[in-house]
Amino acid sequence: MTKTSCILCEVAHGRAPGKIHYEDNDIAVFDNVLDWAPIMILFVPKEHISQKQLWQNKDLFHKISTLAVDIGNDICPDGFRLLSNFGSDGLQTQDHAHLHLLGGKRLGFYLNF
């Protein structure tokens, strides 16, 4: 998927449908279309950057991670998981940087072999 056809860019900028939970000049927070857990929310920088760029940008990562913890505490008071996938072995399916929030039930183990 190219930068001009990135679905995360489209939702973050209001050009594709998505239930927006939070938005400012830098970040959009919206529901994930996947249904692995009752609550699945994406925290997406509005600028199309890589996972590595997000994690290495001290200011943006602090802002997005703080927001994820605050929203997680509000909507998943019994606990939640924050997840970021890197590369194909890490199951990253979108080139656009993002952070997952999963919750709404007891999530169980991290990996199944």
C-alpha atoms as an extended CHARMM CRD file, in Angstrom:
* protein
*
       113  EXT
         1         1  MET       CA              0.0000000000        0.0000000000        0.0000000000  PROA      1               0.0000000000
         2         2  THR       CA              1.4460000000        3.3620000000       -0.9160000000  PROA      2               0.0000000000
         3         3  LYS       CA              1.3910000000        6.4820000000        1.1750000000  PROA      3               0.0000000000
         4         4  THR       CA             -1.3120000000        8.0050000000       -1.0340000000  PROA      4               0.0000000000
         5         5  SER       CA             -3.6080000000        4.9820000000       -0.5470000000  PROA      5               0.0000000000
         6         6  CYS       CA             -2.9650000000        4.3280000000        3.1450000000  PROA      6               0.0000000000
         7         7  ILE       CA             -6.1990000000        3.4310000000        4.9520000000  PROA      7               0.0000000000
         8         8  LEU       CA             -4.8600000000        4.7260000000        8.2780000000  PROA      8               0.0000000000
         9         9  CYS       CA             -4.1180000000        8.1040000000        6.6570000000  PROA      9               0.0000000000
        10        10  GLU       CA             -7.5990000000        8.1270000000        5.1450000000  PROA      10              0.0000000000
        11        11  VAL       CA             -9.3660000000        7.4970000000        8.4640000000  PROA      11              0.0000000000
        12        12  ALA       CA             -7.0400000000        9.7950000000       10.4560000000  PROA      12              0.0000000000
        13        13  HSD       CA             -7.8090000000       12.6760000000        8.0820000000  PROA      13              0.0000000000
        14        14  GLY       CA            -11.5670000000       12.0030000000        7.8670000000  PROA      14              0.0000000000
        15        15  ARG       CA            -11.5100000000       10.8020000000        4.2500000000  PROA      15              0.0000000000
        16        16  ALA       CA            -12.6910000000        7.2910000000        5.1860000000  PROA      16              0.0000000000
        17        17  PRO       CA            -15.2250000000        6.2710000000        7.8160000000  PROA      17              0.0000000000
        18        18  GLY       CA            -14.1360000000        5.4490000000       11.3270000000  PROA      18              0.0000000000
        19        19  LYS       CA            -15.3900000000        5.9740000000       14.8690000000  PROA      19              0.0000000000
        20        20  ILE       CA            -13.0900000000        8.6990000000       16.1550000000  PROA      20              0.0000000000
        21        21  HSD       CA            -12.4470000000        8.6970000000       19.9340000000  PROA      21              0.0000000000
        22        22  TYR       CA             -9.9180000000       11.5500000000       19.9700000000  PROA      22              0.0000000000
        23        23  GLU       CA             -8.3010000000       13.8650000000       17.4790000000  PROA      23              0.0000000000
        24        24  ASP       CA             -5.8390000000       16.7360000000       17.5130000000  PROA      24              0.0000000000
        25        25  ASN       CA             -3.3290000000       18.1630000000       15.0280000000  PROA      25              0.0000000000
        26        26  ASP       CA             -0.9040000000       15.2490000000       15.5040000000  PROA      26              0.0000000000
        27        27  ILE       CA             -2.9290000000       12.1500000000       16.4100000000  PROA      27              0.0000000000
        28        28  ALA       CA             -6.2050000000       10.4220000000       15.5800000000  PROA      28              0.0000000000
        29        29  VAL       CA             -7.6490000000        7.6660000000       17.7660000000  PROA      29              0.0000000000
        30        30  PHE       CA            -10.2810000000        5.3980000000       16.2650000000  PROA      30              0.0000000000
        31        31  ASP       CA            -11.7790000000        1.9170000000       16.3920000000  PROA      31              0.0000000000
        32        32  ASN       CA             -9.9070000000       -0.8820000000       14.6680000000  PROA      32              0.0000000000
        33        33  VAL       CA            -11.9460000000       -2.9290000000       12.1830000000  PROA      33              0.0000000000
        34        34  LEU       CA            -10.4460000000       -6.1310000000       13.6030000000  PROA      34              0.0000000000
        35        35  ASP       CA            -12.3650000000       -7.9520000000       16.3480000000  PROA      35              0.0000000000
        36        36  TRP       CA             -9.7710000000       -9.9390000000       18.3020000000  PROA      36              0.0000000000
        37        37  ALA       CA            -10.9510000000       -8.3080000000       21.5440000000  PROA      37              0.0000000000
        38        38  PRO       CA            -14.1390000000       -6.4820000000       22.5340000000  PROA      38              0.0000000000
        39        39  ILE       CA            -12.2240000000       -3.1810000000       22.5320000000  PROA      39              0.0000000000
        40        40  MET       CA             -9.6460000000       -2.5490000000       19.8180000000  PROA      40              0.0000000000
        41        41  ILE       CA             -8.5610000000        1.0360000000       19.2600000000  PROA      41              0.0000000000
        42        42  LEU       CA             -5.7720000000        2.4510000000       17.0980000000  PROA      42              0.0000000000
        43        43  PHE       CA             -3.6180000000        5.4550000000       18.0250000000  PROA      43              0.0000000000
        44        44  VAL       CA             -2.3360000000        6.8650000000       14.7410000000  PROA      44              0.0000000000
        45        45  PRO       CA             -0.0270000000        9.7930000000       14.0020000000  PROA      45              0.0000000000
        46        46  LYS       CA             -1.6090000000       11.9700000000       11.3280000000  PROA      46              0.0000000000
        47        47  GLU       CA              1.7200000000       12.1670000000        9.5320000000  PROA      47              0.0000000000
        48        48  HSD       CA              2.4910000000        9.0200000000        7.5430000000  PROA      48              0.0000000000
        49        49  ILE       CA              5.5720000000        7.6980000000        9.3610000000  PROA      49              0.0000000000
        50        50  SER       CA              6.9800000000        4.2460000000       10.1230000000  PROA      50              0.0000000000
        51        51  GLN       CA              6.7700000000        2.3620000000       13.4270000000  PROA      51              0.0000000000
        52        52  LYS       CA             10.4810000000        2.9920000000       13.9370000000  PROA      52              0.0000000000
        53        53  GLN       CA             10.0360000000        6.7330000000       13.3610000000  PROA      53              0.0000000000
        54        54  LEU       CA              7.1900000000        6.8620000000       15.8870000000  PROA      54              0.0000000000
        55        55  TRP       CA              9.1490000000        5.0320000000       18.5770000000  PROA      55              0.0000000000
        56        56  GLN       CA             12.2500000000        7.1450000000       17.9650000000  PROA      56              0.0000000000
        57        57  ASN       CA             10.3990000000       10.4880000000       18.0450000000  PROA      57              0.0000000000
        58        58  LYS       CA             10.5630000000       11.2160000000       21.7740000000  PROA      58              0.0000000000
        59        59  ASP       CA              7.8980000000       13.9440000000       21.8010000000  PROA      59              0.0000000000
        60        60  LEU       CA              5.3620000000       12.2110000000       19.5670000000  PROA      60              0.0000000000
        61        61  PHE       CA              5.8160000000        8.8310000000       21.2490000000  PROA      61              0.0000000000
        62        62  HSD       CA              5.3850000000       10.3880000000       24.6920000000  PROA      62              0.0000000000
        63        63  LYS       CA              2.2020000000       12.1310000000       23.5290000000  PROA      63              0.0000000000
        64        64  ILE       CA              0.6770000000        9.0650000000       21.8640000000  PROA      64              0.0000000000
        65        65  SER       CA              1.6150000000        6.6470000000       24.6660000000  PROA      65              0.0000000000
        66        66  THR       CA              0.3260000000        8.9610000000       27.3910000000  PROA      66              0.0000000000
        67        67  LEU       CA             -2.9310000000        9.3400000000       25.4850000000  PROA      67              0.0000000000
        68        68  ALA       CA             -3.1780000000        5.5510000000       25.0750000000  PROA      68              0.0000000000
        69        69  VAL       CA             -2.7310000000        4.9690000000       28.8120000000  PROA      69              0.0000000000
        70        70  ASP       CA             -5.2730000000        7.6800000000       29.6960000000  PROA      70              0.0000000000
        71        71  ILE       CA             -7.9060000000        6.3710000000       27.2730000000  PROA      71              0.0000000000
        72        72  GLY       CA             -7.1470000000        2.7720000000       28.2710000000  PROA      72              0.0000000000
        73        73  ASN       CA             -7.7050000000        3.5780000000       31.9410000000  PROA      73              0.0000000000
        74        74  ASP       CA            -11.0090000000        5.2850000000       31.0880000000  PROA      74              0.0000000000
        75        75  ILE       CA            -12.5270000000        2.6130000000       28.8640000000  PROA      75              0.0000000000
        76        76  CYS       CA            -10.8610000000       -0.5370000000       30.2550000000  PROA      76              0.0000000000
        77        77  PRO       CA            -10.6960000000       -0.0020000000       34.0200000000  PROA      77              0.0000000000
        78        78  ASP       CA             -9.9260000000       -3.6920000000       34.6560000000  PROA      78              0.0000000000
        79        79  GLY       CA             -6.8860000000       -3.6400000000       32.3790000000  PROA      79              0.0000000000
        80        80  PHE       CA             -5.7650000000       -3.4530000000       28.7750000000  PROA      80              0.0000000000
        81        81  ARG       CA             -2.8440000000       -4.2100000000       26.5020000000  PROA      81              0.0000000000
        82        82  LEU       CA             -0.8380000000       -1.7940000000       24.3540000000  PROA      82              0.0000000000
        83        83  LEU       CA              0.7810000000       -3.3490000000       21.3130000000  PROA      83              0.0000000000
        84        84  SER       CA              2.9500000000       -2.2100000000       18.4340000000  PROA      84              0.0000000000
        85        85  ASN       CA              3.9240000000       -4.5770000000       15.6180000000  PROA      85              0.0000000000
        86        86  PHE       CA              7.2000000000       -4.2980000000       13.6870000000  PROA      86              0.0000000000
        87        87  GLY       CA              7.7770000000       -6.0530000000       10.3620000000  PROA      87              0.0000000000
        88        88  SER       CA              6.2320000000       -9.1370000000        8.8220000000  PROA      88              0.0000000000
        89        89  ASP       CA              7.3680000000      -11.5220000000       11.5940000000  PROA      89              0.0000000000
        90        90  GLY       CA              5.7480000000       -9.1430000000       14.1010000000  PROA      90              0.0000000000
        91        91  LEU       CA              2.5090000000       -9.2320000000       12.0560000000  PROA      91              0.0000000000
        92        92  GLN       CA              2.6820000000       -5.5700000000       11.0170000000  PROA      92              0.0000000000
        93        93  THR       CA              0.1380000000       -5.1970000000        8.2040000000  PROA      93              0.0000000000
        94        94  GLN       CA              0.1300000000       -1.4020000000        7.7980000000  PROA      94              0.0000000000
        95        95  ASP       CA              3.1900000000        0.6920000000        6.9370000000  PROA      95              0.0000000000
        96        96  HSD       CA              1.6920000000        3.6690000000        8.7940000000  PROA      96              0.0000000000
        97        97  ALA       CA              2.8110000000        3.8860000000       12.4390000000  PROA      97              0.0000000000
        98        98  HSD       CA              0.1850000000        2.9800000000       15.0110000000  PROA      98              0.0000000000
        99        99  LEU       CA             -0.3310000000        1.6960000000       18.5110000000  PROA      99              0.0000000000
       100       100  HSD       CA             -3.0590000000       -0.8260000000       19.3860000000  PROA      100             0.0000000000
       101       101  LEU       CA             -5.1260000000       -0.7680000000       22.5660000000  PROA      101             0.0000000000
       102       102  LEU       CA             -6.8780000000       -4.0750000000       23.2920000000  PROA      102             0.0000000000
       103       103  GLY       CA             -9.2130000000       -4.7260000000       26.1890000000  PROA      103             0.0000000000
       104       104  GLY       CA            -12.7240000000       -5.3700000000       27.3770000000  PROA      104             0.0000000000
       105       105  LYS       CA            -12.0250000000       -8.9060000000       28.6270000000  PROA      105             0.0000000000
       106       106  ARG       CA             -9.2390000000      -10.9880000000       30.1370000000  PROA      106             0.0000000000
       107       107  LEU       CA             -6.8360000000      -11.2580000000       27.2110000000  PROA      107             0.0000000000
       108       108  GLY       CA             -4.8750000000      -14.3850000000       28.0820000000  PROA      108             0.0000000000
       109       109  PHE       CA             -1.3840000000      -15.3270000000       26.9550000000  PROA      109             0.0000000000
       110       110  TYR       CA              0.6650000000      -13.3270000000       24.4630000000  PROA      110             0.0000000000
       111       111  LEU       CA              1.6660000000      -16.1410000000       22.1170000000  PROA      111             0.0000000000
       112       112  ASN       CA              0.2610000000      -19.4870000000       21.1150000000  PROA      112             0.0000000000
       113       113  PHE       CA              2.6840000000      -22.0140000000       19.6510000000  PROA      113             0.0000000000
